Amino acid sequence: VQLQASGGGLVQAGGSLRLSCAWSGNIFSINVLAWYRQAPGKQREMVAAFNALGSTNYANSVKGRFTISRDNAKNTVYLQMTSLKPEDTAVYYCQLNNYRVDYWGQGTLVTVSS
C-alpha cells in the first residue's frame, strides 16, 4: 500500500491550498482516512479525519477553515484549506488505517507567509 501526497507550497496568509493524497494497493476496507501535520519542534497532530462511518472530525484550530473530502473512485482524499494562517505552516501527512495497519504518505510542506 502506498500513499502519495501532493499540493503543498508557499501561500500568503489568508490564501488557500488544496492537498491531495492518492492511495494504491490492496485496501479491502478503510477504518480511518486522515490528515495530520507536524510543525517544526512540535508533535504531529491530527488535522481532519473520516471515520469508518464517514463522519468527519476536525482539530479545533482548523474548524471552519479546512474541509476534508474524498473521491473513492479515484482513491483520493483531499484537504481544502482556506483562510490560512502562519501557524498552519507544517508538513502535512495523509494517513490510512485499514483496521490493522497505519499507512502514511510522505508528507507535503505547507508554508504560510505573514
C-alpha positions in Angstrom: 0.0 0.0 0.0 1.3 3.4 -0.9 0.0 6.9 -0.2 1.2 9.8 -2.3 0.5 13.3 -1.0 0.7 16.5 -3.1 -0.4 20.1 -3.3 1.7 21.8 -0.7 3.5 25.0 -1.4 4.0 28.6 -0.3 1.0 30.8 0.2 0.3 34.1 1.8 -1.8 34.4 4.9 -5.5 34.4 4.1 -4.9 32.3 1.0 -6.0 28.8 0.1 -4.5 25.4 -0.8 -5.8 22.0 -1.6 -3.9 19.0 -0.7 -4.4 15.6 -2.3 -3.5 12.1 -1.2 -3.9 9.2 -3.5 -3.6 5.6 -2.3 -2.9 2.4 -4.1 -2.6 -1.2 -3.3 -4.8 -3.8 -1.7 -7.1 -2.0 0.7 -10.1 -4.2 1.5 -11.6 -1.8 4.0 -10.8 1.6 5.4 -11.3 2.5 9.0 -9.8 6.0 9.0 -8.6 8.4 6.4 -6.9 11.4 7.9 -4.7 14.4 7.5 -2.0 15.2 10.2 0.5 17.9 10.4 3.8 18.4 12.1 5.3 21.9 12.6 9.0 22.4 13.4 9.7 21.4 17.0 6.1 20.2 17.6 4.4 16.8 17.8 2.4 15.5 14.9 -1.3 16.4 15.3 -4.5 15.3 13.7 -6.0 18.0 11.5 -9.0 16.3 9.9 -10.3 12.8 9.6 -13.0 10.5 8.2 -14.0 7.6 10.4 -15.4 4.3 9.2 -18.9 5.6 9.2 -18.0 8.6 7.0 -18.2 11.1 9.8 -15.6 13.9 9.9 -13.6 15.2 12.8 -11.5 18.4 12.8 -8.9 19.9 15.1 -10.4 22.9 16.9 -7.7 25.1 15.3 -8.9 24.4 11.8 -12.7 24.1 12.2 -14.5 26.3 9.7 -11.4 26.8 7.6 -10.4 23.3 6.5 -12.5 20.7 4.8 -11.7 17.0 4.3 -13.3 15.2 1.4 -12.7 12.0 -0.6 -13.3 10.5 -4.0 -13.5 6.8 -3.7 -13.5 6.3 -7.4 -10.1 8.0 -7.5 -8.8 6.5 -4.3 -8.0 10.1 -3.2 -8.6 12.1 -0.1 -8.4 15.9 -0.1 -7.8 18.7 2.4 -9.2 22.1 1.3 -7.5 24.7 3.4 -8.8 28.3 3.4 -8.0 31.4 5.4 -4.6 30.1 6.0 -2.5 31.4 8.9 1.2 31.4 9.5 0.6 28.9 12.3 -0.7 26.4 9.7 2.9 26.1 8.4 3.8 22.4 8.7 4.5 19.3 6.9 1.1 17.7 6.2 0.8 13.9 6.1 -2.1 11.7 5.0 -2.9 8.6 6.9 -5.0 5.5 6.1 -5.9 2.9 8.7 -7.4 -0.4 7.5 -8.2 -1.8 10.9 -4.8 -3.4 11.1 -2.1 -1.1 10.0 -1.5 2.7 9.7 -0.2 3.7 6.4 1.4 7.2 5.9 2.1 9.3 2.9 5.5 11.0 2.5 4.3 14.5 3.6 3.9 17.7 1.8 5.2 21.0 3.1 2.8 24.0 3.5 4.3 27.3 4.3 2.1 30.3 5.1 3.8 33.7 5.0 2.6 36.6 7.0 
